[in-house]
């Protein structure tokens, strides 16, 4: 059994700043969803047709539970995928110039970068789910409830743009081999 001192060592997963940051993001996300829940009606419009009119509802409590679990679950799934990549070792890693990046002298730094990017993408996904909650909140504050195409465009475009930048940084690192 691990000693308490072992859990606080530099190598322990529990003290990795990125894990602390993600747990903090989860707490802020959960707090945001629960804090804003009071602004929602008891019957929340959660699905909308192409014309922006609601065509699906949940209870307020159901929406809060679903949104909280979706945010934490989807970002947790991202972490699990990146953890699986690490667990699989070299066979699980598909990157440009793979042989260069998994050479013994670079292997640990490569996997560290991949894991860091996994945590970052988990936070991006969590931010997107927070944006979906905000969009549902704003839509339900309108009378009658309706979804604005602009809200969807900004949310989807923002998430898509941030994801493309993340992907460019992630993949771009491995296309460049130092001379």
N, CA and C atoms as an extended XYZ file, in Angstrom:
537
Properties=species:S:1:pos:R:3:atomname:S:1:resname:S:1:resid:I:1 pbc="F F F"
N         0.846       -1.181        0.000 N   UNK     1
C         0.000        0.000        0.000 CA  UNK     1
C         0.891        1.243        0.000 C   UNK     1
N         0.536        2.228       -0.809 N   UNK     2
C         1.328        3.454       -0.923 CA  UNK     2
C         1.240        4.273        0.358 C   UNK     2
N         2.363        4.853        0.714 N   UNK     3
C         2.389        5.736        1.871 CA  UNK     3
C         1.925        7.123        1.442 C   UNK     3
N         1.444        7.897        2.404 N   UNK     4
C         0.986        9.259        2.113 CA  UNK     4
C         2.109       10.087        1.492 C   UNK     4
N         3.342        9.911        1.966 N   UNK     5
C         4.469       10.668        1.424 CA  UNK     5
C         4.691       10.336       -0.049 C   UNK     5
N         4.447        9.075       -0.423 N   UNK     6
C         4.602        8.674       -1.820 CA  UNK     6
C         3.610        9.392       -2.720 C   UNK     6
N         2.422        9.650       -2.197 N   UNK     7
C         1.407       10.347       -2.990 CA  UNK     7
C         1.787       11.795       -3.249 C   UNK     7
N         2.653       12.356       -2.423 N   UNK     8
C         3.062       13.748       -2.582 CA  UNK     8
C         4.386       13.894       -3.318 C   UNK     8
N         4.939       12.802       -3.785 N   UNK     9
C         6.213       12.869       -4.496 CA  UNK     9
C         6.016       13.540       -5.846 C   UNK     9
N         7.115       14.004       -6.433 N   UNK    10
C         7.038       14.696       -7.724 CA  UNK    10
C         6.517       13.784       -8.824 C   UNK    10
N         6.755       12.488       -8.709 N   UNK    11
C         6.325       11.547       -9.741 CA  UNK    11
C         4.867       11.139       -9.609 C   UNK    11
N         4.242       11.454       -8.486 N   UNK    12
C         2.865       11.029       -8.250 CA  UNK    12
C         1.911       11.785       -9.162 C   UNK    12
N         0.965       11.063       -9.721 N   UNK    13
C        -0.036       11.666      -10.593 CA  UNK    13
C        -0.866       12.695       -9.835 C   UNK    13
N        -1.070       12.482       -8.547 N   UNK    14
C        -1.957       13.348       -7.774 CA  UNK    14
C        -1.483       14.789       -7.686 C   UNK    14
N        -0.203       15.057       -7.847 N   UNK    15
C         0.277       16.423       -7.700 CA  UNK    15
C         0.623       17.068       -9.039 C   UNK    15
N         0.311       16.428      -10.130 N   UNK    16
C         0.567       17.014      -11.445 CA  UNK    16
C        -0.283       18.271      -11.579 C   UNK    16
N         0.331       19.387      -11.918 N   UNK    17
C        -0.431       20.640      -12.033 CA  UNK    17
C        -1.605       20.542      -13.012 C   UNK    17
N        -1.435       19.790      -14.083 N   UNK    18
C        -2.532       19.694      -15.055 CA  UNK    18
C        -3.732       18.964      -14.473 C   UNK    18
N        -3.498       17.982      -13.617 N   UNK    19
C        -4.614       17.285      -12.988 CA  UNK    19
C        -5.326       18.205      -11.998 C   UNK    19
N        -4.546       18.945      -11.236 N   UNK    20
C        -5.129       19.912      -10.309 CA  UNK    20
C        -5.948       20.937      -11.088 C   UNK    20
N        -5.407       21.403      -12.215 N   UNK    21
C        -6.117       22.377      -13.041 CA  UNK    21
C        -7.419       21.793      -13.582 C   UNK    21
N        -7.386       20.558      -14.042 N   UNK    22
C        -8.602       19.938      -14.576 CA  UNK    22
C        -9.650       19.767      -13.482 C   UNK    22
N        -9.243       19.324      -12.317 N   UNK    23
C       -10.196       19.178      -11.210 CA  UNK    23
C       -10.781       20.547      -10.857 C   UNK    23
N        -9.961       21.572      -10.879 N   UNK    24
C       -10.455       22.932      -10.648 CA  UNK    24
C       -11.453       23.326      -11.743 C   UNK    24
N       -11.158       22.997      -12.988 N   UNK    25
C       -12.096       23.278      -14.095 CA  UNK    25
C       -13.408       22.541      -13.893 C   UNK    25
N       -13.337       21.284      -13.474 N   UNK    26
C       -14.564       20.527      -13.198 CA  UNK    26
C       -15.379       21.195      -12.099 C   UNK    26
N       -14.697       21.653      -11.055 N   UNK    27
C       -15.393       22.311       -9.942 CA  UNK    27
C       -16.039       23.614      -10.403 C   UNK    27
N       -15.316       24.411      -11.182 N   UNK    28
C       -15.874       25.671      -11.692 CA  UNK    28
C       -17.048       25.381      -12.620 C   UNK    28
N       -16.895       24.393      -13.485 N   UNK    29
C       -17.978       24.007      -14.395 CA  UNK    29
C       -19.220       23.590      -13.614 C   UNK    29
N       -19.037       22.684      -12.658 N   UNK    30
C       -20.168       22.225      -11.840 CA  UNK    30
C       -20.807       23.379      -11.086 C   UNK    30
N       -19.979       24.248      -10.526 N   UNK    31
C       -20.501       25.419       -9.819 CA  UNK    31
C       -21.285       26.338      -10.732 C   UNK    31
N       -20.778       26.535      -11.958 N   UNK    32
C       -21.468       27.389      -12.930 CA  UNK    32
C       -22.832       26.801      -13.286 C   UNK    32
N       -22.872       25.520      -13.586 N   UNK    33
C       -24.138       24.883      -13.958 CA  UNK    33
C       -25.126       24.953      -12.801 C   UNK    33
N       -24.688       24.601      -11.605 N   UNK    34
C       -25.592       24.596      -10.450 CA  UNK    34
C       -26.014       26.012      -10.071 C   UNK    34
N       -25.100       26.982      -10.180 N   UNK    35
C       -25.428       28.362       -9.814 CA  UNK    35
C       -26.438       28.980      -10.773 C   UNK    35
N       -26.329       28.673      -12.046 N   UNK    36
C       -27.232       29.261      -13.040 CA  UNK    36
C       -28.537       28.493      -13.182 C   UNK    36
N       -28.633       27.334      -12.573 N   UNK    37
C       -29.830       26.498      -12.698 CA  UNK    37
C       -31.085       27.221      -12.221 C   UNK    37
N       -30.961       28.054      -11.219 N   UNK    38
C       -32.125       28.765      -10.679 CA  UNK    38
C       -32.756       29.695      -11.719 C   UNK    38
N       -31.994       30.092      -12.727 N   UNK    39
C       -32.520       30.975      -13.772 CA  UNK    39
C       -33.347       30.216      -14.813 C   UNK    39
N       -33.247       28.899      -14.793 N   UNK    40
C       -33.989       28.082      -15.752 CA  UNK    40
C       -35.409       27.849      -15.252 C   UNK    40
N       -36.359       27.712      -16.188 N   UNK    41
C       -37.716       27.352      -15.762 CA  UNK    41
C       -37.735       25.890      -15.294 C   UNK    41
N       -38.809       25.496      -14.633 N   UNK    42
C       -38.900       24.112      -14.163 CA  UNK    42
C       -38.919       23.139      -15.344 C   UNK    42
N       -39.533       23.531      -16.438 N   UNK    43
C       -39.550       22.728      -17.673 CA  UNK    43
C       -38.611       23.422      -18.658 C   UNK    43
N       -37.438       22.829      -18.883 N   UNK    44
C       -36.379       23.451      -19.677 CA  UNK    44
C       -36.430       22.953      -21.118 C   UNK    44
N       -36.478       23.893      -22.061 N   UNK    45
C       -36.370       23.529      -23.473 CA  UNK    45
C       -34.901       23.174      -23.728 C   UNK    45
N       -34.648       21.945      -24.131 N   UNK    46
C       -33.266       21.486      -24.315 CA  UNK    46
C       -32.956       21.049      -25.737 C   UNK    46
N       -33.961       20.952      -26.562 N   UNK    47
C       -33.761       20.572      -27.958 CA  UNK    47
C       -34.603       21.495      -28.811 C   UNK    47
N       -34.044       21.895      -29.938 N   UNK    48
C       -34.699       22.890      -30.777 CA  UNK    48
C       -34.676       22.439      -32.224 C   UNK    48
N       -35.731       22.797      -32.959 N   UNK    49
C       -35.802       22.492      -34.378 CA  UNK    49
C       -34.969       23.474      -35.185 C   UNK    49
N       -34.935       23.266      -36.484 N   UNK    50
C       -34.172       24.135      -37.375 CA  UNK    50
C       -34.668       25.576      -37.336 C   UNK    50
N       -35.936       25.759      -37.005 N   UNK    51
C       -36.490       27.108      -36.934 CA  UNK    51
C       -36.229       27.778      -35.584 C   UNK    51
N       -35.543       27.088      -34.670 N   UNK    52
C       -35.229       27.645      -33.362 CA  UNK    52
C       -36.298       27.411      -32.314 C   UNK    52
N       -37.422       26.806      -32.705 N   UNK    53
C       -38.506       26.534      -31.758 CA  UNK    53
C       -38.187       25.264      -30.961 C   UNK    53
N       -38.501       25.262      -29.671 N   UNK    54
C       -38.205       24.078      -28.861 CA  UNK    54
C       -39.077       22.890      -29.254 C   UNK    54
N       -38.468       21.710      -29.249 N   UNK    55
C       -39.233       20.489      -29.519 CA  UNK    55
C       -38.794       19.333      -28.610 C   UNK    55
N       -38.082       19.678      -27.537 N   UNK    56
C       -37.678       18.680      -26.549 CA  UNK    56
C       -37.423       19.363      -25.217 C   UNK    56
N       -37.858       18.734      -24.126 N   UNK    57
C       -37.757       19.358      -22.807 CA  UNK    57
C       -37.222       18.374      -21.781 C   UNK    57
N       -36.710       18.947      -20.700 N   UNK    58
C       -36.279       18.175      -19.527 CA  UNK    58
C       -36.708       18.962      -18.294 C   UNK    58
N       -36.728       18.297      -17.179 N   UNK    59
C       -36.937       19.044      -15.946 CA  UNK    59
C       -35.657       19.824      -15.653 C   UNK    59
N       -35.765       20.838      -14.829 N   UNK    60
C       -34.577       21.618      -14.460 CA  UNK    60
C       -33.538       20.708      -13.809 C   UNK    60
N       -33.972       19.908      -12.845 N   UNK    61
C       -33.038       19.014      -12.159 CA  UNK    61
C       -32.415       18.011      -13.133 C   UNK    61
N       -33.213       17.505      -14.053 N   UNK    62
C       -32.691       16.571      -15.043 CA  UNK    62
C       -31.653       17.219      -15.949 C   UNK    62
N       -31.927       18.447      -16.359 N   UNK    63
C       -30.970       19.167      -17.207 CA  UNK    63
C       -29.660       19.406      -16.461 C   UNK    63
N       -29.760       19.818      -15.216 N   UNK    64
C       -28.550       20.096      -14.434 CA  UNK    64
C       -27.729       18.824      -14.264 C   UNK    64
N       -28.372       17.728      -13.923 N   UNK    65
C       -27.661       16.446      -13.779 CA  UNK    65
C       -27.043       16.020      -15.103 C   UNK    65
N       -27.838       16.071      -16.164 N   UNK    66
C       -27.360       15.645      -17.475 CA  UNK    66
C       -26.177       16.497      -17.930 C   UNK    66
N       -26.278       17.805      -17.792 N   UNK    67
C       -25.214       18.700      -18.243 CA  UNK    67
C       -23.947       18.490      -17.421 C   UNK    67
N       -24.101       18.379      -16.114 N   UNK    68
C       -22.938       18.176      -15.247 CA  UNK    68
C       -22.246       16.857      -15.581 C   UNK    68
N       -23.027       15.796      -15.702 N   UNK    69
C       -22.446       14.487      -16.017 CA  UNK    69
C       -21.861       14.452      -17.428 C   UNK    69
N       -22.493       15.124      -18.369 N   UNK    70
C       -21.973       15.167      -19.737 CA  UNK    70
C       -20.643       15.912      -19.780 C   UNK    70
N       -20.559       17.042      -19.089 N   UNK    71
C       -19.312       17.805      -19.073 CA  UNK    71
C       -18.169       17.029      -18.455 C   UNK    71
N       -18.421       16.475      -17.290 N   UNK    72
C       -17.372       15.730      -16.600 CA  UNK    72
C       -17.087       14.416      -17.331 C   UNK    72
N       -18.145       13.758      -17.802 N   UNK    73
C       -17.968       12.485      -18.503 CA  UNK    73
C       -17.253       12.623      -19.836 C   UNK    73
N       -17.605       13.627      -20.626 N   UNK    74
C       -16.965       13.774      -21.938 CA  UNK    74
C       -15.505       14.186      -21.800 C   UNK    74
N       -15.211       15.080      -20.863 N   UNK    75
C       -13.805       15.446      -20.658 CA  UNK    75
C       -13.040       14.272      -20.036 C   UNK    75
N       -13.688       13.514      -19.174 N   UNK    76
C       -13.068       12.316      -18.629 CA  UNK    76
C       -12.796       11.277      -19.708 C   UNK    76
N       -13.706       11.173      -20.679 N   UNK    77
C       -13.505       10.247      -21.795 CA  UNK    77
C       -12.278       10.660      -22.613 C   UNK    77
N       -12.120       11.956      -22.848 N   UNK    78
C       -10.941       12.445      -23.570 CA  UNK    78
C        -9.672       12.023      -22.821 C   UNK    78
N        -9.686       12.209      -21.511 N   UNK    79
C        -8.518       11.802      -20.708 CA  UNK    79
C        -8.276       10.303      -20.815 C   UNK    79
N        -9.345        9.524      -20.803 N   UNK    80
C        -9.204        8.070      -20.906 CA  UNK    80
C        -8.581        7.682      -22.245 C   UNK    80
N        -8.996        8.337      -23.321 N   UNK    81
C        -8.424        8.041      -24.647 CA  UNK    81
C        -6.929        8.343      -24.651 C   UNK    81
N        -6.552        9.502      -24.110 N   UNK    82
C        -5.132        9.850      -24.088 CA  UNK    82
C        -4.361        8.953      -23.118 C   UNK    82
N        -4.999        8.535      -22.039 N   UNK    83
C        -4.370        7.583      -21.132 CA  UNK    83
C        -4.159        6.234      -21.802 C   UNK    83
N        -5.122        5.841      -22.629 N   UNK    84
C        -5.014        4.583      -23.367 CA  UNK    84
C        -3.855        4.646      -24.355 C   UNK    84
N        -3.676        5.805      -24.977 N   UNK    85
C        -2.545        5.981      -25.895 CA  UNK    85
C        -1.244        5.728      -25.141 C   UNK    85
N        -1.150        6.289      -23.953 N   UNK    86
C         0.060        6.111      -23.146 CA  UNK    86
C         0.203        4.650      -22.736 C   UNK    86
N        -0.889        4.032      -22.342 N   UNK    87
C        -0.868        2.645      -21.897 CA  UNK    87
C        -0.431        1.703      -23.019 C   UNK    87
N        -0.870        1.993      -24.245 N   UNK    88
C        -0.521        1.141      -25.392 CA  UNK    88
C         0.939        1.276      -25.792 C   UNK    88
N         1.579        2.331      -25.344 N   UNK    89
C         2.980        2.532      -25.698 CA  UNK    89
C         3.114        2.960      -27.151 C   UNK    89
N         4.213        2.594      -27.744 N   UNK    90
C         4.514        3.051      -29.098 CA  UNK    90
C         3.479        2.598      -30.122 C   UNK    90
N         2.873        1.458      -29.911 N   UNK    91
C         1.870        0.959      -30.853 CA  UNK    91
C         0.619        1.839      -30.856 C   UNK    91
N         0.334        2.515      -29.759 N   UNK    92
C        -0.855        3.355      -29.668 CA  UNK    92
C        -0.653        4.774      -30.145 C   UNK    92
N         0.552        5.103      -30.534 N   UNK    93
C         0.881        6.468      -30.927 CA  UNK    93
C         1.047        6.548      -32.432 C   UNK    93
N         0.239        7.351      -33.089 N   UNK    94
C         0.308        7.517      -34.532 CA  UNK    94
C         0.597        8.983      -34.816 C   UNK    94
N         1.859        9.310      -34.982 N   UNK    95
C         2.285       10.694      -35.196 CA  UNK    95
C         3.263       10.756      -36.356 C   UNK    95
N         3.382       11.927      -36.999 N   UNK    96
C         4.402       12.082      -38.046 CA  UNK    96
C         5.805       11.910      -37.447 C   UNK    96
N         6.713       11.366      -38.221 N   UNK    97
C         8.109       11.180      -37.792 CA  UNK    97
C         8.190       10.381      -36.487 C   UNK    97
N         7.365        9.375      -36.397 N   UNK    98
C         7.225        8.609      -35.150 CA  UNK    98
C         8.556        8.062      -34.640 C   UNK    98
N         9.347        7.496      -35.515 N   UNK    99
C        10.606        6.884      -35.073 CA  UNK    99
C        11.521        7.917      -34.416 C   UNK    99
N        11.541        9.116      -34.938 N   UNK   100
C        12.352       10.177      -34.338 CA  UNK   100
C        11.836       10.525      -32.947 C   UNK   100
N        10.516       10.697      -32.828 N   UNK   101
C         9.941       11.178      -31.574 CA  UNK   101
C         9.887       10.129      -30.473 C   UNK   101
N         9.926        8.836      -30.848 N   UNK   102
C         9.899        7.812      -29.796 CA  UNK   102
C        11.277        7.209      -29.536 C   UNK   102
N        12.299        7.832      -30.095 N   UNK   103
C        13.664        7.391      -29.775 CA  UNK   103
C        13.835        7.489      -28.256 C   UNK   103
N        14.633        6.604      -27.668 N   UNK   104
C        14.747        6.569      -26.197 CA  UNK   104
C        15.010        7.928      -25.543 C   UNK   104
N        15.815        8.764      -26.166 N   UNK   105
C        16.140       10.055      -25.548 CA  UNK   105
C        14.998       11.074      -25.640 C   UNK   105
N        13.967       10.793      -26.475 N   UNK   106
C        12.835       11.722      -26.626 CA  UNK   106
C        11.497       11.115      -26.218 C   UNK   106
N        11.475        9.838      -25.973 N   UNK   107
C        10.215        9.129      -25.708 CA  UNK   107
C         9.431        9.762      -24.553 C   UNK   107
N        10.058        9.965      -23.419 N   UNK   108
C         9.332       10.479      -22.252 CA  UNK   108
C         8.795       11.886      -22.511 C   UNK   108
N         9.588       12.744      -23.132 N   UNK   109
C         9.130       14.107      -23.440 CA  UNK   109
C         7.982       14.078      -24.446 C   UNK   109
N         8.034       13.138      -25.382 N   UNK   110
C         6.949       13.014      -26.367 CA  UNK   110
C         5.650       12.623      -25.687 C   UNK   110
N         5.708       11.598      -24.834 N   UNK   111
C         4.494       11.171      -24.142 CA  UNK   111
C         3.998       12.230      -23.162 C   UNK   111
N         4.898       12.965      -22.558 N   UNK   112
C         4.506       14.058      -21.662 CA  UNK   112
C         3.725       15.120      -22.444 C   UNK   112
N         4.218       15.467      -23.640 N   UNK   113
C         3.532       16.448      -24.483 CA  UNK   113
C         2.150       15.931      -24.884 C   UNK   113
N         2.074       14.663      -25.290 N   UNK   114
C         0.794       14.075      -25.692 CA  UNK   114
C        -0.193       14.115      -24.521 C   UNK   114
N         0.258       13.748      -23.331 N   UNK   115
C        -0.635       13.770      -22.166 CA  UNK   115
C        -1.072       15.192      -21.825 C   UNK   115
N        -0.160       16.141      -21.910 N   UNK   116
C        -0.496       17.546      -21.643 CA  UNK   116
C        -1.552       18.034      -22.634 C   UNK   116
N        -1.389       17.666      -23.887 N   UNK   117
C        -2.368       18.054      -24.907 CA  UNK   117
C        -3.712       17.381      -24.645 C   UNK   117
N        -3.691       16.168      -24.131 N   UNK   118
C        -4.932       15.482      -23.775 CA  UNK   118
C        -5.680       16.232      -22.687 C   UNK   118
N        -4.954       16.677      -21.670 N   UNK   119
C        -5.592       17.456      -20.602 CA  UNK   119
C        -6.134       18.769      -21.144 C   UNK   119
N        -5.388       19.407      -22.030 N   UNK   120
C        -5.852       20.666      -22.615 CA  UNK   120
C        -7.125       20.448      -23.425 C   UNK   120
N        -7.159       19.381      -24.226 N   UNK   121
C        -8.360       19.128      -25.026 CA  UNK   121
C        -9.546       18.766      -24.132 C   UNK   121
N        -9.303       18.074      -23.036 N   UNK   122
C       -10.384       17.781      -22.088 CA  UNK   122
C       -10.986       19.082      -21.559 C   UNK   122
N       -10.148       20.069      -21.282 N   UNK   123
C       -10.637       21.370      -20.816 CA  UNK   123
C       -11.400       22.096      -21.924 C   UNK   123
N       -10.948       21.963      -23.158 N   UNK   124
C       -11.649       22.574      -24.289 CA  UNK   124
C       -13.045       21.966      -24.432 C   UNK   124
N       -13.136       20.655      -24.337 N   UNK   125
C       -14.433       19.970      -24.421 CA  UNK   125
C       -15.343       20.420      -23.278 C   UNK   125
N       -14.794       20.537      -22.095 N   UNK   126
C       -15.571       21.001      -20.945 CA  UNK   126
C       -16.086       22.426      -21.179 C   UNK   126
N       -15.256       23.269      -21.757 N   UNK   127
C       -15.683       24.623      -22.095 CA  UNK   127
C       -16.817       24.625      -23.112 C   UNK   127
N       -16.756       23.715      -24.065 N   UNK   128
C       -17.833       23.603      -25.053 CA  UNK   128
C       -19.148       23.212      -24.379 C   UNK   128
N       -19.105       22.249      -23.479 N   UNK   129
C       -20.321       21.826      -22.773 CA  UNK   129
C       -20.855       22.981      -21.925 C   UNK   129
N       -19.966       23.758      -21.322 N   UNK   130
C       -20.406       24.947      -20.578 CA  UNK   130
C       -21.097       25.926      -21.527 C   UNK   130
N       -20.572       26.045      -22.744 N   UNK   131
C       -21.193       26.909      -23.749 CA  UNK   131
C       -22.565       26.404      -24.175 C   UNK   131
N       -22.714       25.099      -24.281 N   UNK   132
C       -24.023       24.521      -24.603 CA  UNK   132
C       -25.014       24.855      -23.487 C   UNK   132
N       -24.575       24.719      -22.244 N   UNK   133
C       -25.450       25.063      -21.117 CA  UNK   133
C       -25.849       26.541      -21.182 C   UNK   133
N       -24.875       27.403      -21.451 N   UNK   134
C       -25.180       28.832      -21.550 CA  UNK   134
C       -26.193       29.108      -22.665 C   UNK   134
N       -26.015       28.441      -23.788 N   UNK   135
C       -26.929       28.626      -24.913 CA  UNK   135
C       -28.336       28.178      -24.534 C   UNK   135
N       -28.460       27.068      -23.838 N   UNK   136
C       -29.775       26.597      -23.380 CA  UNK   136
C       -30.357       27.578      -22.368 C   UNK   136
N       -29.531       28.077      -21.481 N   UNK   137
C       -29.979       29.055      -20.490 CA  UNK   137
C       -30.530       30.310      -21.168 C   UNK   137
N       -29.759       30.870      -22.081 N   UNK   138
C       -30.184       32.094      -22.782 CA  UNK   138
C       -31.446       31.825      -23.599 C   UNK   138
N       -31.506       30.676      -24.230 N   UNK   139
C       -32.679       30.328      -25.040 CA  UNK   139
C       -33.936       30.245      -24.192 C   UNK   139
N       -33.801       29.759      -22.976 N   UNK   140
C       -34.955       29.623      -22.088 CA  UNK   140
C       -35.339       30.928      -21.417 C   UNK   140
N       -34.448       31.912      -21.433 N   UNK   141
C       -34.778       33.221      -20.870 CA  UNK   141
C       -35.619       34.051      -21.836 C   UNK   141
N       -35.626       33.675      -23.125 N   UNK   142
C       -36.456       34.363      -24.111 CA  UNK   142
C       -37.912       33.950      -23.913 C   UNK   142
N       -38.800       34.844      -24.293 N   UNK   143
C       -40.219       34.523      -24.192 CA  UNK   143
C       -40.855       34.703      -25.565 C   UNK   143
N       -41.303       33.661      -26.199 N   UNK   144
C       -41.197       32.256      -25.805 CA  UNK   144
C       -39.760       31.752      -26.016 C   UNK   144
N       -39.450       30.626      -25.401 N   UNK   145
C       -38.119       30.035      -25.525 CA  UNK   145
C       -37.801       29.782      -26.991 C   UNK   145
N       -36.596       30.175      -27.407 N   UNK   146
C       -36.164       29.941      -28.789 CA  UNK   146
C       -34.647       29.971      -28.855 C   UNK   146
N       -34.118       29.213      -29.788 N   UNK   147
C       -32.674       29.123      -29.980 CA  UNK   147
C       -32.269       30.054      -31.111 C   UNK   147
N       -31.309       30.906      -30.853 N   UNK   148
C       -30.800       31.829      -31.868 CA  UNK   148
C       -29.741       31.131      -32.712 C   UNK   148
N       -29.867       31.281      -34.006 N   UNK   149
C       -28.858       30.730      -34.908 CA  UNK   149
C       -27.489       31.339      -34.661 C   UNK   149
N       -27.456       32.610      -34.249 N   UNK   150
C       -26.180       33.262      -33.940 CA  UNK   150
C       -25.486       32.590      -32.768 C   UNK   150
N       -26.259       32.223      -31.738 N   UNK   151
C       -25.674       31.544      -30.583 CA  UNK   151
C       -25.029       30.221      -31.006 C   UNK   151
N       -25.735       29.494      -31.845 N   UNK   152
C       -25.218       28.205      -32.321 CA  UNK   152
C       -23.965       28.423      -33.162 C   UNK   152
N       -24.004       29.427      -34.037 N   UNK   153
C       -22.859       29.705      -34.904 CA  UNK   153
C       -21.626       30.095      -34.094 C   UNK   153
N       -21.809       30.961      -33.103 N   UNK   154
C       -20.675       31.383      -32.282 CA  UNK   154
C       -20.118       30.220      -31.471 C   UNK   154
N       -21.005       29.432      -30.887 N   UNK   155
C       -20.557       28.301      -30.078 CA  UNK   155
C       -19.850       27.262      -30.946 C   UNK   155
N       -20.492       26.857      -32.016 N   UNK   156
C       -19.893       25.850      -32.900 CA  UNK   156
C       -18.626       26.350      -33.571 C   UNK   156
N       -18.669       27.591      -34.046 N   UNK   157
C       -17.488       28.165      -34.686 CA  UNK   157
C       -16.332       28.333      -33.713 C   UNK   157
N       -16.648       28.778      -32.506 N   UNK   158
C       -15.601       28.931      -31.495 CA  UNK   158
C       -14.965       27.605      -31.130 C   UNK   158
N       -15.805       26.603      -30.898 N   UNK   159
C       -15.281       25.283      -30.560 CA  UNK   159
C       -14.472       24.717      -31.724 C   UNK   159
N       -15.007       24.849      -32.935 N   UNK   160
C       -14.282       24.349      -34.109 CA  UNK   160
C       -12.954       25.062      -34.301 C   UNK   160
N       -12.949       26.381      -34.128 N   UNK   161
C       -11.715       27.151      -34.292 CA  UNK   161
C       -10.665       26.793      -33.254 C   UNK   161
N       -11.080       26.712      -31.996 N   UNK   162
C       -10.145       26.359      -30.923 CA  UNK   162
C        -9.628       24.934      -31.130 C   UNK   162
N       -10.496       24.036      -31.569 N   UNK   163
C       -10.076       22.657      -31.822 CA  UNK   163
C        -9.057       22.605      -32.959 C   UNK   163
N        -9.263       23.396      -34.006 N   UNK   164
C        -8.300       23.422      -35.119 CA  UNK   164
C        -6.944       23.963      -34.666 C   UNK   164
N        -6.951       24.999      -33.833 N   UNK   165
C        -5.684       25.533      -33.309 CA  UNK   165
C        -5.007       24.475      -32.450 C   UNK   165
N        -5.781       23.821      -31.579 N   UNK   166
C        -5.227       22.762      -30.734 CA  UNK   166
C        -4.609       21.661      -31.602 C   UNK   166
N        -5.336       21.257      -32.634 N   UNK   167
C        -4.861       20.192      -33.519 CA  UNK   167
C        -3.593       20.621      -34.262 C   UNK   167
N        -3.548       21.869      -34.725 N   UNK   168
C        -2.360       22.365      -35.431 CA  UNK   168
C        -1.137       22.354      -34.519 C   UNK   168
N        -1.324       22.764      -33.265 N   UNK   169
C        -0.206       22.739      -32.310 CA  UNK   169
C         0.205       21.297      -32.025 C   UNK   169
N        -0.778       20.435      -31.819 N   UNK   170
C        -0.513       19.042      -31.480 CA  UNK   170
C         0.241       18.329      -32.601 C   UNK   170
N        -0.312       18.355      -33.787 N   UNK   171
C         0.302       17.636      -34.906 CA  UNK   171
C         1.531       18.383      -35.412 C   UNK   171
N         1.450       19.727      -35.397 N   UNK   172
C         2.561       20.530      -35.899 CA  UNK   172
C         3.871       20.246      -35.190 C   UNK   172
N         3.798       19.971      -33.921 N   UNK   173
C         5.026       19.676      -33.166 CA  UNK   173
C         5.766       18.494      -33.766 C   UNK   173
N         5.037       17.504      -34.219 N   UNK   174
C         5.664       16.275      -34.680 CA  UNK   174
C         6.092       16.333      -36.141 C   UNK   174
N         5.630       17.329      -36.887 N   UNK   175
C         6.109       17.495      -38.263 CA  UNK   175
C         7.485       18.141      -38.274 C   UNK   175
N         7.815       18.870      -37.229 N   UNK   176
C         9.102       19.556      -37.145 CA  UNK   176
C        10.109       18.669      -36.428 C   UNK   176
N        11.160       18.331      -37.130 N   UNK   177
C        12.247       17.613      -36.493 CA  UNK   177
C        13.417       18.603      -36.376 C   UNK   177
N        13.904       18.835      -35.141 N   UNK   178
C        15.060       19.718      -35.010 CA  UNK   178
C        16.238       19.176      -35.799 C   UNK   178
N        17.029       20.071      -36.357 N   UNK   179
C        18.182       19.652      -37.178 CA  UNK   179
C        19.279       19.040      -36.351 C   UNK   179
